[in-house]
């Protein structure tokens, strides 16, 4: 066997090992949850006088949800003289007119609400939030994206945790307004449930560094300034500020028991846009902050956990590089030279890498008390959705690694709502307040042709594996083929459907 052949096989196993580490880390979240499952931040003291809070609603060209968020935010149960509302608007379409009308209406009723507009999008969301703070009067800043709908008691349920003077930020758990509107939104909801109810819970409870999720959270104003303010040098300004604040000595809390409902992307292209921004921004923050984390006076276990946290979006890139460039040649070479049977090397590594993610997603439902059987039935969809994101998120990670800059693209939302139960948000019955004709301008199906090409290649690999009786690899290769086909089809189909509304 040549040195090149050994190199190809060696790199394949090296990349598989990296994926295995990511999978085992996800599985460790499940194990650690059993230790911290009863954790709940201590009941706080209460403010003798409620502090002044500024609520900021950043938005950009979101006409389908603009009116809804303004009408929702003025219903917050908080003393009027202690509440300031800023609609932070960078829009250049009819969204601004909708907002202006609602703001004028509520100003006439004596509500302290302002329409904060800019003539440019410099710094995108981070820039808008930073500029708006010039006129913010609150000791605390509550941030809700335009597609979220905080409950009336959201502020009162969370503000008293700031009686602890070292708390910089309090993050609420996301719920989902349109959870049951489609298979895509159901699957997204499960992914986010695991992130919040499992991952955020474990990190907060175990005193590890974690992050503000960009919305449904409250910041102490002086903590934002002390940490260096909002910065637009990454696409995830929320993750960036979170790490800078914690490294500056501030603490943060996650409240699993306080929820705030928001809207999930309604189609594949919108979902990919959101995931692209999160993945690229996450890698950008990794490049910016990881060295600082390792230089900080933190326990080794915190540094290791932060490394997994900041680098987890690279797992897609590692998987794609391996499956495109090394998996197929490795299978061929080992078959040709009868070298290292895949039964006892590849299969255990694949099980550990994928099994950890599957367990993580499954227990994300278990910890919220949802049906275990339904969670099991949804697992194949979750695996396929992960594969469908492979090329999209790999491109995002690669662009971040090479320093390619890109615009902050807001995830388009339709304004879908799920019926709200009197007891809790997000019941199982769904309704839409919008007709199909009101949907947003469709996004281009980026990468779909490449996904079809990759699916074609894996179809040929599938036939080769059957011919050479690599039976244990068939499920993996089959899932890859189906996942890429579905991703490309959904991208083209949604673009066509929305273009013809």
N, C-alpha and C positions, 0 to 999 in steps of 0.2 A: 504494500500500500504506500502511495507517495505521500510526501510531506503535505501537499495541498489537500489530499483526502483526509489526512489526520487533522489538519487545521479546520476543515469544514465541519467534521464530526465534533471536534473539540469546542468550536464556537457554538454549535447547536446545543450541546450539553450545558455550556456556560450560560447561554440565554435562557434555557429551560430552568436552570437553577435560580436565576434572578426572578423569573416568574413564580417559581416555587416559593421564594422568600416573601414576595408580595402576597401570595395566597395564604401562607402560614401567618403572616401578620394580620390579615383579615380574620383568620380563624382565631387568633389570639384575642381579637376584640370580643368574640363570642364567649370565650373562656373567661375573660376578665369581667364581662357583664354579670356573670353569676356572682362575682364578688361585690359588684357595685350596684346590683339591680335595685336595691332598696334606698339608694342614695337620693337624697333630696336636699338642696341647700337649706341651711338652718333658717327657721322662720325669722325674718328680719325684725329689727326694731322699726317703729314707724316714725316718720317725720312729724314733729310737732306742728309744723306748717309745711304743707306740700310745696316742693320747690317749683320754680318756673321751668317749664318744658317747652322746647321748640320742636314741633313735628315737621319734618321735611319729606316732601313727596317728589323725588326726582323723576322726570319723565321726558321722553323725546318722541314726538310723532306717534302718540298712542291714543288716537281719537276714540277707539272702541272701549277704552276703560277710563278715560279722563274724567268724564262726568261722574261715573260710579265712585271713583276714589274720593273725589271732592265731597260728594254727598255723604259718603261713609265717614270720612275723617272728622267732619263737624259734629258727629254724634258721639264722639268720645266723652266718656263720663269723667270729667276733670274740671276743676274750678275755672271758669272762663277767664278770670283775671290772672291765672297762673299758666295759661296755655296760649302759645303762639303757633300759628300754622303757616308754613311756607310751601307753596306749590312751585317747585324749582323746575322751570320749564325751558328747555332748549329747542323746542319744536319749531319747525318752519313750514308747517301745514295747518289745516283747520283746527288742530288740537288746541292751539293757543286761543282761538276764538271761543271754543267751548269752555275752556278754563276761565277765561276772562269773564264770561257771562255768569258762571257759577260763583266766582270770587266776588264779583260786584253784588250779586244777590245776597251772599252771606255777610258781606261787609255792611250792607244796609240793615241787617238784623243785629249789628253790633258785635259780630264775631271777629276776633283778631286773626284775620287771614290775609295773606299777601300773595300776589302773583309775581314771583321773582323770575325775570326773563333775562336772557343774554343775547347778544347779537352774534355770537360765535359759539362753537362747541369745543373750544380749547380745553384740553384735559378731560373731555367727555364727562362721564358721571362724576369722577373724582374732582374735576375742575369745577363742575356745577355746585357740588356740595361745599367745596372750599370757598367759592365766591359767595354762596348764600350765607355762610357763617359770619360774613361782615355785618350783616343786619340781624343775625339771630340773637335773641335776648335770653334764651334759656340756659340754665345751668346744666341742663341735659338736652341731648338731641335724640329724638326718636325718629327712625328712618323706616319708611314703608315704600316699596316700589309701587308703581301705579296699578299693577294687577293684583295687589293684596288688599284685603278688607279686614282691618283689625276689629276685634270685638269692642263693644262699648267700654268694657272694664279692663282693657288691655293695659293701659297706663297704671291704673290703680293696683292691678295685680302684680306689677313688676317694679314700680318705681322705688318701693321701700327697701329693696335689696341694696340700693345705693347708700343706705345709712352706714354701710361699711365704707370707710373713707378710701380704701385702696381698690375698690371695684371700678374698673374703667368701662365695662360693657356688659350688658345682659342680653343674651340671645334667646329668642323664643322658638319653640318647635313649629315648623311649618305644617299646616294641614293643606288640603287640596280641594279647591272649589269645584273642579271638573274631573275629579278622580275617576269617575265611572263613565265618562263620556265616550271612551274608545279603548281598544286594547292597548294602544300606545300610551295613553294617559294612565291607565291602570298599572302598566309596567313601570313607567316613570315614578309613580307614587311609591311603589315598593322600593325602588332604588333610593329615593329620598328618605323614606321611613327608616331604612337601615342607617343612613348617614346620621340622621338626627337622633332617633330613639336609642340607637346602639352606640354609634361611634362618638357623637358629641357627648352623650351621657357618660361614656367610659372615660374619655379624655378629661372632662371636667371633674368627674368624681375622683380620678386618680391624680389630679393636680398636674396634668400634662398641658403643653401648649395647644390651644385649639383656636378656632377662628370665628369671627363674625361672618355671617352668610350674606351680607350685602343688603338685607332687608329684614323686617320684623325683629329689630333689635334697638336698644337704647344705649347711647354713649354718654359718658361724662364729658362735657365740653372741654374742660381743661386737660383731660387725658388725651384727647385728639391733638390738641396743640402741643402738649408735652412730648408726644411720640413723634412729632415732626409733621403733623397735619396730613390731610389727604394728599396722595401722590398719584400722578397719572403715568408713571414710568412702567407700570405693568397693567394688564387687562383685568386683574383682580385686585382692585384697590382695597377691598375689604380684608382679604387674606394678608396683604402687605401691611396695612395699618395694625391689624391684630397682632402680628408678630413683633412689630416695632414697639407697640405699647407694652406687651408682656416682657420683652427684653429690657424695657425701661423700668421695670419693676411693678407695673400695674397687674391686677388680677382681673379675670373675667368669669362670668357665671353663665351656665346653660340651664334654662328652666324647661324641663321636659313636660311639666304639668301645665304650663301656660302656652296656649297655641295661638297661631295666627294663620288664617286661611289665605292661600294665594292660588293663582291660576297656572296650570301646567301648559307648556307648548302643545298646540293642538294638532300639528302635523310634523312629519319626519324632518323636513327641511328647517323648520323653526327650531325643532329639538336639536338638530345637528349644529345650528348656529349657536345656540346656548352652550352646548357641550364643547364646541370649539373654543369659545371664549374662556370658559372655565378651565379647560385643559391647558391652553396656551398660557393663560395668566398664572396658573398654578406653577408651571415650569419656570416662568419668568421670575416669580417670587422665590422659587428654589434657588435659581442662579443668583438672585440678589441677596437673599437672607441666610442661606444654609451655612456659609462660611462664618457669618456673625454668630449664628446659633452655636457652632462648635467652638468658637472662641469665648463665648460667654461662660460665666461661672454658674453652670447648671449641672445637675447630676447626669451621669452618663446615660442613664435610662431615658431621661428627658430628651437628650440629644438624639438618641437612636429613634425614639418615637417620632420626633420632629422630622427626621430624615425620611422616614416612611411617609409621613403626612405630606411633606412638600414634594416628594418625588413620585407619588403614587400614579400621577397622570402619565408617567413615562412607561408604565406597564403596557399600554396599548402599542407604543412605539416598539418596545422590545418584542412583543408578540408578533407584530407585523413583520419586522425585520427577520425574525426567525422563520416564520411560516413562508415568507416570500423567497428568502435567499438561502436558508440553511436546512430547513426541515426536509424538503423534497430531495436535494442532493445527498443529505445524510441517509435518508431511507434507501436511496438508490445504491450508494457506496457500501452500506452495510449489507444490503442484499447481495451485491456483487461479490464482496469479499468474505461474506459470512462472518461479520465482525460485530460483536456486541448485540445480542438479540434484544429487540425492542420490548419484549415482554417484561423484562425485569429492570429496565432503566427508564425508558420513555413513559411507560404507563404509570408507574408510581409518581414520577415527577409531574405528569399531566394531571393526575388525580389530586395531588397536593396543591398544585397551583390553581386549578379550577374549583376544586372542592372547598377550599377556604373561602372563595368569593361566594359560592353557592350557599354555604352555611351562614355566612354573614347576611346575605339577603333574606334567607329564610327566617333567621332569628330576628331580623328587623320587624317582621310581622308578629312573631311570637311575643316579643317584649311589649307590644302594644295591645296584646290580648285578642288579636284577630285570629280567624280560623286557620288552624294548622293545615288542614286538608286543602283548603283553597290556596294557601301559600305554596304547598307542594305542587299543586297543579299549575301554578304560575311560573315555576322555575324554568321550564324549557323556553318560555317567552323571554325571561330575563337573560338566559344564556345567549339566545339569538340576538337580543338587542345589544348586548355587549359586543358581539361580533360585528354587528351593523355599525357600531361606532368606531371600529378599529382603524379604518383608513382616515376618517375624519379627525379623530383625536390624535392619531399618529402624526398626521400633517401638522396639527397644531403644536405638538410637542417638538417636532423637528424644527419648525420655524422659530420657536422660542430658543432652541439650542443654538441656532446660527444667528440669532439676533435680528431676525426680520421683523420689522414693525408692521402693525396692522391696526385698522380702525376699530374702535369699540362699537360693535353692532348690537343694538338692542334686540332682544328676542321678541318678535311680534306676538301679540296676544289678541284673542278674538272677543273677550268679554264674556266667555261662557261662565255660567254659574250652576252650582249644584244646590238643590234645595237645602235650606238650613233648618235643622231640627231645633226645637226649643231647648233641648238638653245639651246638644253639642253641635259643633260645626261639621259639615261634610257627612251627610247621611248617605245611604246607598242608592237613593233615587236621584236621578239627574234630570235637569231641565236646561234648556238653552234660552237665553234672552235675545239671541240674535238669529236672524234668518241667514241662510247661506249667502245671500247677496251682499251681506255687510262685511264679509271677511276681508282681511287685510290683503295688501298687494303680495303676491306669492314670491318666495325667495327662489333663486336659481338652484337647481339640483346639482350642486357642486360635487364632483367626484363620482357621480353615478356611473358614468361610462367606464371609469377605471374599476369600479366595483364589479360591473358586468364582466370585464376582462379577467379580473382575478377569479371570479366565480367559474368562468370557462376553464381557466387553468386548473382549478381544483376539481372540476368535473373529470378532467383527464387523469389527474392524480388518483381520483377515486377509482376509476377503471383500472389503473395500474395496480393499486393496492389490492383490488379484488383478484386480479390476474395472478399476483404474487402471494396471495393468501395472507396478507397482513390484516387479519380480521380485527385485531384489537385497535387498530388505527382507524377503522372505518367510521365509528361514531364521531370521532374528532374531525376527520376530513369532511364527513357529510354535513356536520353542523357549520363548518366554515363555508362550504358551498352554499347551503341554504341561506345562511346569514347574509352573505354578500349579495345573493340574488334578491332577497327580500329588501335589503337596504336600497339597492339601485331601483327596484320596482316601485317601492314606496315613495322615493324621492321624485321619480318621474311622474308617477300617478298623481301625487299631491300637487305638484307644480301644474300639471295639465288641468286638474279639477279646479284649482283656484283661479287659473288663468281664464277659465271659461265660465266664471260665475256671471 
